[in-house]
């Protein structure tokens, strides 16, 4: 884990099929994406939430953080 154990990024081993060797791949965690979004200056706040497959979610800009779901 990179980023002082904050979960910003992870190093994951991956096997390359053609040469049958292990390679290291950088995977950015959700906290890393949040940090990058804040650094751009375009995002002031982020409200992460769990979204299940098939649960219709809508996002409204400049709205208060609420759970908005569309009818099935």
C-alpha positions in Angstrom: 0.0 0.0 0.0 1.3 3.4 -0.9 0.5 6.9 0.5 1.5 6.4 4.1 -1.0 3.5 4.5 -4.0 5.7 3.6 -5.2 3.5 0.9 -4.4 5.8 -2.0 -2.8 3.1 -4.1 -1.7 -0.5 -4.0 1.0 -2.5 -5.7 -0.4 -5.8 -7.0 1.5 -8.7 -8.6 0.2 -9.7 -12.0 1.4 -12.7 -14.1 2.1 -11.9 -17.8 0.7 -14.7 -19.9 3.0 -14.4 -22.8 6.3 -14.5 -20.9 5.0 -16.2 -17.7 6.7 -13.6 -15.5 5.4 -11.6 -12.6 4.9 -7.8 -13.1 4.0 -5.2 -10.6 0.9 -3.1 -11.3 -0.1 0.1 -9.6 -3.8 0.1 -8.6 -5.3 3.4 -7.5 -7.7 3.0 -4.6 -10.9 5.0 -4.1 -9.2 7.3 -1.6 -6.6 8.0 -4.2 -9.2 9.1 -6.7 -10.8 11.3 -4.1 -7.5 12.9 -3.3 -6.8 13.5 -7.0 -10.3 15.1 -7.5 -9.7 17.5 -4.6 -6.3 18.5 -6.0 -7.8 19.6 -9.3 -9.7 22.4 -7.5 -12.9 21.6 -9.3 -14.3 19.4 -6.5 -15.1 20.8 -3.1 -16.7 17.8 -1.5 -17.4 14.1 -2.3 -20.0 11.9 -0.6 -19.1 8.2 -1.4 -21.9 5.6 -1.1 -22.3 2.0 -1.9 -24.3 1.3 -5.1 -25.6 -2.2 -5.7 -26.0 -3.6 -9.2 -29.5 -2.8 -10.6 -30.2 -0.1 -8.0 -31.1 2.9 -10.1 -28.9 5.8 -8.9 -29.2 9.4 -9.9 -26.8 12.2 -9.1 -27.9 15.8 -8.9 -25.2 18.5 -9.0 -25.1 21.0 -6.1 -27.5 18.9 -4.1 -27.2 17.9 -0.4 -26.0 14.4 0.2 -29.0 12.2 0.1 -29.7 8.7 -1.2 -31.6 9.1 -4.5 -32.9 6.0 -6.2 -35.0 5.7 -9.3 -38.0 3.3 -9.2 -37.3 -0.2 -10.7 
